[in-house]
């Protein structure tokens, strides 16, 4: 893919995993705030946690969570029936991928985690 803005640093990370804990709005808010501290990101908009997708399709029962940083943002989605989560992080500030993946694995007591940086 052609880099249309070579003077702007960009980093993207997708993490997916299978979790073992009960997911609650509080647990997701805690994850987002702690992730922000871990990566030294500046929170512009606090975590927004909803569970609206299941109203459209019951297979999507779970939570949607987003947070905006000065350095970009993060979104997280869970599927309760599958005990599955996915996290998308976009940043104009460099961060350590392994640190984030390990933090997600630990926070959600994940039995398995995969991740890809693009």
N, CA, C and O atoms as a GROMACS GRO file, in nm:
protein
  472
    1UNK      N    1   0.085  -0.117   0.000
    1UNK     CA    2   0.000   0.000   0.000
    1UNK      C    3   0.090   0.123   0.000
    1UNK      O    4   0.186   0.132   0.076
    2UNK      N    5   0.057   0.217  -0.084
    2UNK     CA    6   0.133   0.341  -0.095
    2UNK      C    7   0.111   0.426   0.031
    2UNK      O    8  -0.002   0.442   0.076
    3UNK      N    9   0.219   0.479   0.086
    3UNK     CA   10   0.212   0.566   0.203
    3UNK      C   11   0.181   0.708   0.157
    3UNK      O   12   0.267   0.777   0.103
    4UNK      N   13   0.058   0.751   0.179
    4UNK     CA   14   0.014   0.883   0.134
    4UNK      C   15   0.057   0.996   0.226
    4UNK      O   16   0.048   1.113   0.189
    5UNK      N   17   0.103   0.963   0.346
    5UNK     CA   18   0.147   1.065   0.441
    5UNK      C   19   0.274   1.017   0.512
    5UNK      O   20   0.269   0.985   0.631
    6UNK      N   21   0.386   1.013   0.442
    6UNK     CA   22   0.508   0.958   0.500
    6UNK      C   23   0.563   1.038   0.619
    6UNK      O   24   0.644   0.986   0.695
    7UNK      N   25   0.519   1.161   0.637
    7UNK     CA   26   0.567   1.242   0.749
    7UNK      C   27   0.485   1.222   0.876
    7UNK      O   28   0.518   1.278   0.981
    8UNK      N   29   0.379   1.144   0.867
    8UNK     CA   30   0.294   1.118   0.983
    8UNK      C   31   0.314   0.974   1.026
    8UNK      O   32   0.286   0.881   0.950
    9UNK      N   33   0.363   0.955   1.149
    9UNK     CA   34   0.380   0.819   1.201
    9UNK      C   35   0.242   0.762   1.234
    9UNK      O   36   0.158   0.829   1.294
   10UNK      N   37   0.219   0.637   1.193
   10UNK     CA   38   0.094   0.568   1.223
   10UNK      C   39   0.124   0.424   1.260
   10UNK      O   40   0.209   0.359   1.199
   11UNK      N   41   0.054   0.376   1.360
   11UNK     CA   42   0.068   0.237   1.403
   11UNK      C   43  -0.070   0.181   1.432
   11UNK      O   44  -0.151   0.244   1.501
   12UNK      N   45  -0.098   0.062   1.378
   12UNK     CA   46  -0.226  -0.004   1.400
   12UNK      C   47  -0.200  -0.143   1.456
   12UNK      O   48  -0.103  -0.209   1.418
   13UNK      N   49  -0.287  -0.185   1.546
   13UNK     CA   50  -0.274  -0.318   1.605
   13UNK      C   51  -0.413  -0.376   1.623
   13UNK      O   52  -0.504  -0.311   1.674
   14UNK      N   53  -0.428  -0.501   1.581
   14UNK     CA   54  -0.553  -0.575   1.602
   14UNK      C   55  -0.519  -0.693   1.692
   14UNK      O   56  -0.429  -0.772   1.663
   15UNK      N   57  -0.593  -0.704   1.802
   15UNK     CA   58  -0.576  -0.814   1.897
   15UNK      C   59  -0.710  -0.886   1.908
   15UNK      O   60  -0.814  -0.823   1.922
   16UNK      N   61  -0.706  -1.020   1.902
   16UNK     CA   62  -0.827  -1.098   1.922
   16UNK      C   63  -0.797  -1.208   2.022
   16UNK      O   64  -0.686  -1.259   2.029
   17UNK      N   65  -0.898  -1.243   2.101
   17UNK     CA   66  -0.876  -1.346   2.201
   17UNK      C   67  -1.003  -1.410   2.250
   17UNK      O   68  -1.114  -1.363   2.223
   18UNK      N   69  -0.984  -1.518   2.323
   18UNK     CA   70  -1.093  -1.590   2.388
   18UNK      C   71  -1.078  -1.569   2.538
   18UNK      O   72  -0.976  -1.603   2.596
   19UNK      N   73  -1.181  -1.511   2.601
   19UNK     CA   74  -1.170  -1.472   2.742
   19UNK      C   75  -1.242  -1.570   2.835
   19UNK      O   76  -1.328  -1.647   2.793
   20UNK      N   77  -1.203  -1.563   2.964
   20UNK     CA   78  -1.260  -1.653   3.064
   20UNK      C   79  -1.336  -1.580   3.174
   20UNK      O   80  -1.397  -1.645   3.259
   21UNK      N   81  -1.334  -1.448   3.175
   21UNK     CA   82  -1.396  -1.373   3.284
   21UNK      C   83  -1.535  -1.324   3.244
   21UNK      O   84  -1.574  -1.334   3.128
   22UNK      N   85  -1.608  -1.272   3.341
   22UNK     CA   86  -1.734  -1.207   3.311
   22UNK      C   87  -1.703  -1.065   3.265
   22UNK      O   88  -1.637  -0.989   3.337
   23UNK      N   89  -1.749  -1.030   3.148
   23UNK     CA   90  -1.726  -0.896   3.094
   23UNK      C   91  -1.837  -0.804   3.142
   23UNK      O   92  -1.955  -0.833   3.126
   24UNK      N   93  -1.797  -0.692   3.202
   24UNK     CA   94  -1.891  -0.591   3.250
   24UNK      C   95  -1.845  -0.454   3.197
   24UNK      O   96  -1.729  -0.438   3.159
   25UNK      N   97  -1.935  -0.357   3.195
   25UNK     CA   98  -1.893  -0.223   3.155
   25UNK      C   99  -1.776  -0.171   3.241
   25UNK      O  100  -1.684  -0.108   3.188
   26UNK      N  101  -1.779  -0.197   3.369
   26UNK     CA  102  -1.672  -0.153   3.458
   26UNK      C  103  -1.538  -0.216   3.419
   26UNK      O  104  -1.435  -0.149   3.420
   27UNK      N  105  -1.540  -0.344   3.387
   27UNK     CA  106  -1.417  -0.415   3.347
   27UNK      C  107  -1.361  -0.356   3.218
   27UNK      O  108  -1.239  -0.346   3.202
   28UNK      N  109  -1.448  -0.318   3.125
   28UNK     CA  110  -1.403  -0.259   3.000
   28UNK      C  111  -1.348  -0.118   3.021
   28UNK      O  112  -1.246  -0.081   2.963
   29UNK      N  113  -1.415  -0.039   3.104
   29UNK     CA  114  -1.365   0.095   3.135
   29UNK      C  115  -1.229   0.087   3.202
   29UNK      O  116  -1.139   0.165   3.171
   30UNK      N  117  -1.214  -0.006   3.294
   30UNK     CA  118  -1.085  -0.027   3.363
   30UNK      C  119  -0.976  -0.063   3.262
   30UNK      O  120  -0.865  -0.011   3.270
   31UNK      N  121  -1.009  -0.152   3.168
   31UNK     CA  122  -0.912  -0.190   3.066
   31UNK      C  123  -0.867  -0.068   2.986
   31UNK      O  124  -0.748  -0.046   2.966
   32UNK      N  125  -0.963   0.011   2.941
   32UNK     CA  126  -0.931   0.127   2.857
   32UNK      C  127  -0.845   0.230   2.930
   32UNK      O  128  -0.748   0.281   2.874
   33UNK      N  129  -0.880   0.260   3.053
   33UNK     CA  130  -0.803   0.359   3.129
   33UNK      C  131  -0.662   0.308   3.160
   33UNK      O  132  -0.565   0.383   3.150
   34UNK      N  133  -0.651   0.181   3.199
   34UNK     CA  134  -0.520   0.124   3.229
   34UNK      C  135  -0.434   0.115   3.104
   34UNK      O  136  -0.314   0.139   3.108
   35UNK      N  137  -0.495   0.079   2.992
   35UNK     CA  138  -0.423   0.076   2.864
   35UNK      C  139  -0.369   0.215   2.831
   35UNK      O  140  -0.255   0.228   2.786
   36UNK      N  141  -0.449   0.316   2.853
   36UNK     CA  142  -0.405   0.454   2.827
   36UNK      C  143  -0.284   0.489   2.912
   36UNK      O  144  -0.190   0.551   2.863
   37UNK      N  145  -0.286   0.451   3.039
   37UNK     CA  146  -0.172   0.477   3.128
   37UNK      C  147  -0.050   0.399   3.082
   37UNK      O  148   0.061   0.453   3.077
   38UNK      N  149  -0.070   0.272   3.050
   38UNK     CA  150   0.039   0.185   3.007
   38UNK      C  151   0.110   0.241   2.885
   38UNK      O  152   0.233   0.236   2.877
   39UNK      N  153   0.034   0.294   2.790
   39UNK     CA  154   0.090   0.346   2.666
   39UNK      C  155   0.119   0.495   2.671
   39UNK      O  156   0.167   0.554   2.574
   40UNK      N  157   0.090   0.557   2.785
   40UNK     CA  158   0.110   0.701   2.804
   40UNK      C  159   0.036   0.782   2.697
   40UNK      O  160   0.090   0.873   2.636
   41UNK      N  161  -0.091   0.744   2.678
   41UNK     CA  162  -0.179   0.815   2.586
   41UNK      C  163  -0.261   0.918   2.663
   41UNK      O  164  -0.289   0.899   2.782
   42UNK      N  165  -0.299   1.024   2.597
   42UNK     CA  166  -0.376   1.132   2.658
   42UNK      C  167  -0.524   1.112   2.626
   42UNK      O  168  -0.564   1.119   2.509
   43UNK      N  169  -0.605   1.087   2.727
   43UNK     CA  170  -0.747   1.063   2.706
   43UNK      C  171  -0.817   1.195   2.677
   43UNK      O  172  -0.811   1.289   2.756
   44UNK      N  173  -0.884   1.201   2.562
   44UNK     CA  174  -0.966   1.317   2.527
   44UNK      C  175  -1.111   1.288   2.562
   44UNK      O  176  -1.182   1.374   2.613
   45UNK      N  177  -1.154   1.166   2.533
   45UNK     CA  178  -1.292   1.125   2.558
   45UNK      C  179  -1.290   0.993   2.632
   45UNK      O  180  -1.238   0.894   2.582
   46UNK      N  181  -1.347   0.992   2.752
   46UNK     CA  182  -1.350   0.872   2.836
   46UNK      C  183  -1.418   0.754   2.765
   46UNK      O  184  -1.491   0.775   2.668
   47UNK      N  185  -1.395   0.632   2.812
   47UNK     CA  186  -1.455   0.516   2.747
   47UNK      C  187  -1.608   0.524   2.741
   47UNK      O  188  -1.675   0.561   2.838
   48UNK      N  189  -1.659   0.489   2.625
   48UNK     CA  190  -1.803   0.477   2.604
   48UNK      C  191  -1.831   0.328   2.589
   48UNK      O  192  -1.777   0.264   2.498
   49UNK      N  193  -1.915   0.274   2.675
   49UNK     CA  194  -1.948   0.131   2.671
   49UNK      C  195  -2.097   0.116   2.647
   49UNK      O  196  -2.179   0.173   2.719
   50UNK      N  197  -2.131   0.039   2.547
   50UNK     CA  198  -2.272   0.012   2.513
   50UNK      C  199  -2.288  -0.137   2.484
   50UNK      O  200  -2.190  -0.209   2.468
   51UNK      N  201  -2.413  -0.182   2.479
   51UNK     CA  202  -2.444  -0.317   2.434
   51UNK      C  203  -2.566  -0.311   2.342
   51UNK      O  204  -2.671  -0.368   2.371
   52UNK      N  205  -2.549  -0.240   2.231
   52UNK     CA  206  -2.660  -0.214   2.141
   52UNK      C  207  -2.666  -0.310   2.021
   52UNK      O  208  -2.773  -0.330   1.964
   53UNK      N  209  -2.552  -0.368   1.982
   53UNK     CA  210  -2.548  -0.450   1.860
   53UNK      C  211  -2.640  -0.571   1.868
   53UNK      O  212  -2.695  -0.615   1.767
   54UNK      N  213  -2.658  -0.625   1.990
   54UNK     CA  214  -2.744  -0.743   2.003
   54UNK      C  215  -2.891  -0.710   1.971
   54UNK      O  216  -2.969  -0.801   1.941
   55UNK      N  217  -2.928  -0.583   1.978
   55UNK     CA  218  -3.064  -0.544   1.940
   55UNK      C  219  -3.089  -0.564   1.791
   55UNK      O  220  -3.203  -0.582   1.748
   56UNK      N  221  -2.982  -0.561   1.712
   56UNK     CA  222  -2.992  -0.581   1.568
   56UNK      C  223  -2.978  -0.729   1.533
   56UNK      O  224  -3.050  -0.781   1.448
   57UNK      N  225  -2.884  -0.796   1.601
   57UNK     CA  226  -2.861  -0.937   1.576
   57UNK      C  227  -2.816  -1.003   1.706
   57UNK      O  228  -2.710  -0.968   1.759
   58UNK      N  229  -2.893  -1.098   1.759
   58UNK     CA  230  -2.861  -1.161   1.888
   58UNK      C  231  -2.723  -1.227   1.894
   58UNK      O  232  -2.668  -1.243   2.003
   59UNK      N  233  -2.666  -1.264   1.780
   59UNK     CA  234  -2.532  -1.324   1.781
   59UNK      C  235  -2.427  -1.226   1.832
   59UNK      O  236  -2.321  -1.266   1.879
   60UNK      N  237  -2.458  -1.096   1.823
   60UNK     CA  238  -2.365  -0.992   1.865
   60UNK      C  239  -2.382  -0.953   2.013
   60UNK      O  240  -2.336  -0.847   2.054
   61UNK      N  241  -2.447  -1.037   2.091
   61UNK     CA  242  -2.463  -1.007   2.233
   61UNK      C  243  -2.326  -0.988   2.296
   61UNK      O  244  -2.239  -1.075   2.288
   62UNK      N  245  -2.308  -0.874   2.357
   62UNK     CA  246  -2.180  -0.838   2.416
   62UNK      C  247  -2.173  -0.687   2.429
   62UNK      O  248  -2.275  -0.620   2.442
   63UNK      N  249  -2.052  -0.634   2.425
   63UNK     CA  250  -2.033  -0.491   2.444
   63UNK      C  251  -1.951  -0.430   2.333
   63UNK      O  252  -1.867  -0.496   2.271
   64UNK      N  253  -1.977  -0.302   2.308
   64UNK     CA  254  -1.897  -0.218   2.221
   64UNK      C  255  -1.836  -0.111   2.311
   64UNK      O  256  -1.905  -0.053   2.395
   65UNK      N  257  -1.708  -0.085   2.293
   65UNK     CA  258  -1.640   0.014   2.377
   65UNK      C  259  -1.540   0.092   2.291
   65UNK      O  260  -1.461   0.033   2.218
   66UNK      N  261  -1.546   0.224   2.301
   66UNK     CA  262  -1.452   0.309   2.228
   66UNK      C  263  -1.398   0.418   2.321
   66UNK      O  264  -1.462   0.458   2.417
   67UNK      N  265  -1.277   0.462   2.289
   67UNK     CA  266  -1.216   0.572   2.363
   67UNK      C  267  -1.127   0.650   2.267
   67UNK      O  268  -1.061   0.592   2.181
   68UNK      N  269  -1.125   0.782   2.283
   68UNK     CA  270  -1.046   0.867   2.196
   68UNK      C  271  -0.928   0.925   2.274
   68UNK      O  272  -0.944   0.976   2.385
   69UNK      N  273  -0.811   0.916   2.213
   69UNK     CA  274  -0.689   0.975   2.267
   69UNK      C  275  -0.647   1.094   2.181
   69UNK      O  276  -0.687   1.105   2.065
   70UNK      N  277  -0.567   1.181   2.237
   70UNK     CA  278  -0.506   1.288   2.156
   70UNK      C  279  -0.419   1.224   2.048
   70UNK      O  280  -0.404   1.280   1.939
   71UNK      N  281  -0.364   1.109   2.079
   71UNK     CA  282  -0.277   1.037   1.986
   71UNK      C  283  -0.354   0.941   1.895
   71UNK      O  284  -0.291   0.868   1.819
   72UNK      N  285  -0.484   0.938   1.900
   72UNK     CA  286  -0.579   0.862   1.816
   72UNK      C  287  -0.682   0.789   1.901
   72UNK      O  288  -0.759   0.855   1.970
   73UNK      N  289  -0.687   0.653   1.900
   73UNK     CA  290  -0.792   0.589   1.977
   73UNK      C  291  -0.792   0.438   1.974
   73UNK      O  292  -0.708   0.374   1.910
   74UNK      N  293  -0.890   0.382   2.045
   74UNK     CA  294  -0.901   0.237   2.059
   74UNK      C  295  -1.049   0.198   2.061
   74UNK      O  296  -1.132   0.270   2.115
   75UNK      N  297  -1.079   0.084   2.000
   75UNK     CA  298  -1.214   0.028   2.007
   75UNK      C  299  -1.202  -0.118   2.047
   75UNK      O  300  -1.104  -0.186   2.014
   76UNK      N  301  -1.303  -0.165   2.119
   76UNK     CA  302  -1.303  -0.302   2.170
   76UNK      C  303  -1.445  -0.356   2.159
   76UNK      O  304  -1.542  -0.287   2.191
   77UNK      N  305  -1.456  -0.479   2.114
   77UNK     CA  306  -1.586  -0.544   2.098
   77UNK      C  307  -1.580  -0.683   2.160
   77UNK      O  308  -1.479  -0.752   2.150
   78UNK      N  309  -1.690  -0.724   2.225
   78UNK     CA  310  -1.696  -0.858   2.283
   78UNK      C  311  -1.819  -0.931   2.231
   78UNK      O  312  -1.921  -0.870   2.199
   79UNK      N  313  -1.808  -1.060   2.223
   79UNK     CA  314  -1.918  -1.148   2.186
   79UNK      C  315  -1.934  -1.247   2.301
   79UNK      O  316  -1.853  -1.338   2.318
   80UNK      N  317  -2.039  -1.228   2.379
   80UNK     CA  318  -2.061  -1.307   2.500
   80UNK      C  319  -2.079  -1.456   2.470
   80UNK      O  320  -2.025  -1.541   2.542
   81UNK      N  321  -2.154  -1.488   2.366
   81UNK     CA  322  -2.182  -1.628   2.336
   81UNK      C  323  -2.057  -1.705   2.297
   81UNK      O  324  -2.046  -1.825   2.326
   82UNK      N  325  -1.963  -1.639   2.233
   82UNK     CA  326  -1.839  -1.703   2.189
   82UNK      C  327  -1.723  -1.682   2.287
   82UNK      O  328  -1.617  -1.743   2.272
   83UNK      N  329  -1.744  -1.595   2.387
   83UNK     CA  330  -1.636  -1.557   2.479
   83UNK      C  331  -1.515  -1.504   2.401
   83UNK      O  332  -1.401  -1.541   2.425
   84UNK      N  333  -1.545  -1.416   2.306
   84UNK     CA  334  -1.448  -1.364   2.210
   84UNK      C  335  -1.439  -1.212   2.221
   84UNK      O  336  -1.540  -1.145   2.241
   85UNK      N  337  -1.318  -1.158   2.209
   85UNK     CA  338  -1.301  -1.013   2.204
   85UNK      C  339  -1.208  -0.976   2.089
   85UNK      O  340  -1.122  -1.054   2.047
   86UNK      N  341  -1.226  -0.855   2.040
   86UNK     CA  342  -1.134  -0.798   1.942
   86UNK      C  343  -1.108  -0.653   1.979
   86UNK      O  344  -1.198  -0.580   2.020
   87UNK      N  345  -0.983  -0.612   1.964
   87UNK     CA  346  -0.940  -0.477   2.000
   87UNK      C  347  -0.868  -0.418   1.879
   87UNK      O  348  -0.783  -0.484   1.818
   88UNK      N  349  -0.902  -0.294   1.845
   88UNK     CA  350  -0.835  -0.222   1.737
   88UNK      C  351  -0.773  -0.096   1.796
   88UNK      O  352  -0.843  -0.013   1.854
   89UNK      N  353  -0.643  -0.082   1.781
   89UNK     CA  354  -0.572   0.036   1.832
   89UNK      C  355  -0.507   0.108   1.715
   89UNK      O  356  -0.439   0.047   1.633
   90UNK      N  357  -0.530   0.236   1.708
   90UNK     CA  358  -0.466   0.320   1.607
   90UNK      C  359  -0.398   0.435   1.679
   90UNK      O  360  -0.459   0.500   1.765
   91UNK      N  361  -0.273   0.461   1.645
   91UNK     CA  362  -0.202   0.566   1.715
   91UNK      C  363  -0.100   0.634   1.625
   91UNK      O  364  -0.041   0.572   1.536
   92UNK      N  365  -0.081   0.761   1.649
   92UNK     CA  366   0.026   0.837   1.586
   92UNK      C  367   0.148   0.844   1.678
   92UNK      O  368   0.243   0.917   1.652
   93UNK      N  369   0.143   0.766   1.784
   93UNK     CA  370   0.253   0.756   1.881
   93UNK      C  371   0.296   0.610   1.888
   93UNK      O  372   0.211   0.521   1.899
   94UNK      N  373   0.425   0.585   1.882
   94UNK     CA  374   0.477   0.449   1.885
   94UNK      C  375   0.451   0.384   2.022
   94UNK      O  376   0.462   0.449   2.126
   95UNK      N  377   0.417   0.256   2.019
   95UNK     CA  378   0.399   0.177   2.141
   95UNK      C  379   0.447   0.035   2.115
   95UNK      O  380   0.462  -0.006   2.000
   96UNK      N  381   0.471  -0.039   2.222
   96UNK     CA  382   0.521  -0.175   2.212
   96UNK      C  383   0.404  -0.273   2.195
   96UNK      O  384   0.318  -0.282   2.282
   97UNK      N  385   0.403  -0.344   2.086
   97UNK     CA  386   0.294  -0.436   2.051
   97UNK      C  387   0.283  -0.550   2.151
   97UNK      O  388   0.173  -0.584   2.196
   98UNK      N  389   0.395  -0.610   2.187
   98UNK     CA  390   0.393  -0.724   2.279
   98UNK      C  391   0.340  -0.684   2.416
   98UNK      O  392   0.269  -0.761   2.481
   99UNK      N  393   0.374  -0.564   2.461
   99UNK     CA  394   0.325  -0.514   2.590
   99UNK      C  395   0.172  -0.506   2.588
   99UNK      O  396   0.106  -0.546   2.685
  100UNK      N  397   0.116  -0.455   2.480
  100UNK     CA  398  -0.029  -0.441   2.469
  100UNK      C  399  -0.096  -0.578   2.462
  100UNK      O  400  -0.196  -0.602   2.530
  101UNK      N  401  -0.042  -0.668   2.380
  101UNK     CA  402  -0.101  -0.801   2.366
  101UNK      C  403  -0.098  -0.877   2.498
  101UNK      O  404  -0.196  -0.943   2.534
  102UNK      N  405   0.012  -0.868   2.570
  102UNK     CA  406   0.021  -0.936   2.700
  102UNK      C  407  -0.074  -0.874   2.802
  102UNK      O  408  -0.133  -0.946   2.883
  103UNK      N  409  -0.087  -0.742   2.800
  103UNK     CA  410  -0.180  -0.676   2.890
  103UNK      C  411  -0.323  -0.722   2.864
  103UNK      O  412  -0.396  -0.754   2.958
  104UNK      N  413  -0.363  -0.727   2.737
  104UNK     CA  414  -0.499  -0.773   2.702
  104UNK      C  415  -0.519  -0.918   2.748
  104UNK      O  416  -0.623  -0.951   2.806
  105UNK      N  417  -0.422  -1.002   2.723
  105UNK     CA  418  -0.433  -1.143   2.763
  105UNK      C  419  -0.452  -1.154   2.914
  105UNK      O  420  -0.538  -1.229   2.960
  106UNK      N  421  -0.372  -1.082   2.989
  106UNK     CA  422  -0.381  -1.087   3.136
  106UNK      C  423  -0.512  -1.029   3.187
  106UNK      O  424  -0.576  -1.086   3.275
  107UNK      N  425  -0.552  -0.915   3.131
  107UNK     CA  426  -0.671  -0.846   3.181
  107UNK      C  427  -0.798  -0.928   3.163
  107UNK      O  428  -0.885  -0.930   3.250
  108UNK      N  429  -0.807  -0.997   3.050
  108UNK     CA  430  -0.927  -1.075   3.020
  108UNK      C  431  -0.911  -1.224   3.050
  108UNK      O  432  -0.997  -1.305   3.014
  109UNK      N  433  -0.800  -1.260   3.116
  109UNK     CA  434  -0.773  -1.401   3.145
  109UNK      C  435  -0.795  -1.486   3.020
  109UNK      O  436  -0.864  -1.588   3.023
  110UNK      N  437  -0.736  -1.441   2.912
  110UNK     CA  438  -0.758  -1.505   2.782
  110UNK      C  439  -0.687  -1.640   2.774
  110UNK      O  440  -0.573  -1.654   2.818
  111UNK      N  441  -0.756  -1.737   2.718
  111UNK     CA  442  -0.696  -1.869   2.697
  111UNK      C  443  -0.611  -1.868   2.571
  111UNK      O  444  -0.519  -1.950   2.556
  112UNK      N  445  -0.642  -1.776   2.481
  112UNK     CA  446  -0.565  -1.764   2.357
  112UNK      C  447  -0.578  -1.622   2.305
  112UNK      O  448  -0.684  -1.561   2.313
  113UNK      N  449  -0.466  -1.569   2.253
  113UNK     CA  450  -0.465  -1.435   2.196
  113UNK      C  451  -0.382  -1.439   2.066
  113UNK      O  452  -0.276  -1.500   2.061
  114UNK      N  453  -0.434  -1.373   1.964
  114UNK     CA  454  -0.358  -1.353   1.841
  114UNK      C  455  -0.358  -1.204   1.812
  114UNK      O  456  -0.450  -1.132   1.851
  115UNK      N  457  -0.254  -1.158   1.742
  115UNK     CA  458  -0.248  -1.015   1.710
  115UNK      C  459  -0.169  -0.992   1.584
  115UNK      O  460  -0.085  -1.072   1.543
  116UNK      N  461  -0.200  -0.877   1.522
  116UNK     CA  462  -0.133  -0.839   1.397
  116UNK      C  463  -0.118  -0.689   1.395
  116UNK      O  464  -0.212  -0.615   1.425
  117UNK      N  465   0.000  -0.645   1.360
  117UNK     CA  466   0.027  -0.503   1.345
  117UNK      C  467   0.029  -0.470   1.197
  117UNK      O  468   0.086  -0.544   1.116
  118UNK      N  469  -0.034  -0.358   1.161
  118UNK     CA  470  -0.032  -0.314   1.022
  118UNK      C  471   0.005  -0.168   1.013
  118UNK      O  472   0.012  -0.112   0.904
   0.00000   0.00000   0.00000
